[in-house]
Amino acid sequence: MLYQQGQKPQAEQVLIDARDALKDNPDARRLLADFYLGTGEPDKALTELASLLQRFPQDLKLKKSYI
């Protein structure tokens, strides 16, 4: 919603805060990666996905996203 209101930096920060607060939840980091893909920042998305894959190597949903 923040992004739709033209508040991209605030939207990114909310997702970063969620990622940091929910370290054991791969979905929080996946949301951040999806945000980066949707906003034209594939390098940042790949960084998040690579980090996720290291932390959760057996996550099939993640592997599909990363490949």
SVG drawing of the C-alpha trace seen along z (x, -y; Angstrom):
<svg xmlns="http://www.w3.org/2000/svg" viewBox="-2 -9 26 39">
<polyline fill="none" stroke="black" stroke-width="0.4" points="0.0,0.0 2.8,-2.4 4.4,-1.7 1.1,-2.4 1.0,-5.7 4.4,-6.6 6.2,-5.9 8.8,-3.4 11.5,-4.0 8.9,-3.6 7.6,-0.4 11.1,1.0 11.8,0.1 8.7,1.9 9.7,5.0 13.3,4.8 12.1,4.4 9.8,7.5 12.7,9.5 14.9,8.5 12.2,9.2 11.1,12.5 14.5,14.1 13.2,17.7 10.4,16.9 11.4,17.3 8.3,15.6 9.3,12.2 12.6,12.2 10.7,13.6 8.3,10.7 11.3,8.3 12.8,10.1 9.4,9.9 9.3,6.2 12.7,5.7 11.7,7.7 8.5,5.7 10.4,2.4 13.1,3.1 15.9,4.0 16.8,7.6 20.3,7.5 18.8,6.8 16.2,9.5 18.9,12.0 20.8,11.0 17.8,11.7 17.0,15.0 20.6,16.2 20.6,15.4 17.4,17.3 18.7,20.3 21.7,20.5 19.5,20.3 16.7,22.6 18.4,24.9 15.5,27.5 12.8,24.9 11.5,26.1 9.3,23.0 12.4,20.8 14.5,22.9 11.8,22.4 11.9,18.7 15.7,18.5 16.1,20.6"/>
</svg>
